Structure formats: structure tokens, C-alpha cells
């Protein structure tokens, strides 16, 4: 299937899910997860109007970002892309993330947020960040425990070079809709509690190729879609290994 057909299908899935829940389809943003796929594939989707791309592995992402900057110098008509970092973050790798990305979905401790804020270049707009929440309990080690979310949101929202936009979650690896719903709803409830405490946040990054309908039903405003847009990844590269 061509890139144009793939993205049309995914946009259609988002629109139907929104319609089912009585939501405006413009309230859900599509993040195209391009990890393991070359810049060529990214540019094909960009030609179809897709502007936001997500990457998990820092070195791989920096390669594509640099390559795109070079292409844009020689062909200025090449679309601009907003890059979202969605993979695990090591604290000694925050500087290139602060310098080259527009968004980070995977902030999972205060130290990372502080470093990103300190290292965000002053000539760039504030880095848009999401706090990653571990809604699946023992099943996943990434993300902060639900009980830590509110104090961390308060602390991160004070950092000068970051704009805390919301929460992200990766649910348990299951296709059981009730389990997924419980975890997505927990994330949504935490966002609402933080808002009641005065932390301004508007983004819920939830849902991937297999579960975007359930996530939208539970209030997702950003679905992160890889394989449904780009095809299957090599089997050993499904999850984010530390960058
Ligand atoms: C790989 C990945 C995705 C995309 O997963 P698909 O199942 O291919 O849609 C979304 N979010 C994160 C954090 C990922 O690592």
C-alpha cells in the first residue's frame, strides 16, 4: 500500500473513533512513529501533509534530523517536520534532545526535566513536554507511578524552558479492551486532577496502531502510530531500547 493510502486509512480510523465518541476529529493529533524507518519514508508521509513524527532512538533520530536539515537547505520546498522524542531518556543524553526536538513525551523524573530545561537553547521556543505515567503497574518499568504524578507535574510546570503539556502512557501489552480502558482512564483522571490543582495541561498521548480506537474513546488527544503507517518493524526492534 502507498504512503498516501496508509495515512488515509489511519486518518479514517481516527475519524470513526471520534465520531463513535461524539468528538471532533480535530481534537486528536496523529503522531507518525518513524523509528527504524528511513527519512525517505518520513518524507513520503510529509508529502501527504503529515507534520509530526516520533522517534525512540536518539542516534537514529539525530541522523534523520540532520539529513532533513541538509535537504531543506538545497530544496527549500521540502516540508518542515516537528520531531517528538518518545523513547527512554538517559540523563547524559538530554542535551541533544533539548537542542533538536520540539516535543518530549517520555519525561519520567524531575532530574531529566531539569536538565532539559537548562539545556534548551534560548533561541528556540520552550520544549513541549509530557510526563510519562506507568499505568500498568509491574508490567512496565517506564514512567512514574500514578501517586507521583501530581507533585511532579507541579515541579515540572515551574521550569522556565519547558512547557508541560500533559501526560503520556504506554499500557500493558494486552489486547484486552477492559484492561486498556482501565489504564487509559487512569491517565485521563490524573490529567483532570492536575488541572483541578491549577496545572494547565491539554494533551493525553495514548494509543498506538493496535489500540487507538480504545484510547480515543478514553479521551486521547494524540495517538502515536507506527506500524499502521510504515509497516511492520523488525521483530527485535519493537520496543524502545535505551537511546
Ligand atoms: C513504537 C512505539 C509506538 C508505535 O507503535 P505501533 O504499534 O507501531 O503503532 C508508539 N509509542 C511508543 C512509545 C513506541 O515506542
Boltz pocket constraint, residues with backbone or C-beta under 6 A from the ligand:
constraints:
  - pocket:
      binder: B
      contacts: [[A, 33], [A, 35], [A, 56], [A, 86], [A, 87], [A, 170], [A, 207], [A, 208], [A, 209], [A, 210], [A, 224], [A, 225], [A, 226], [A, 227], [A, 228], [A, 238], [A, 239], [A, 240]]
      max_distance: 6.0
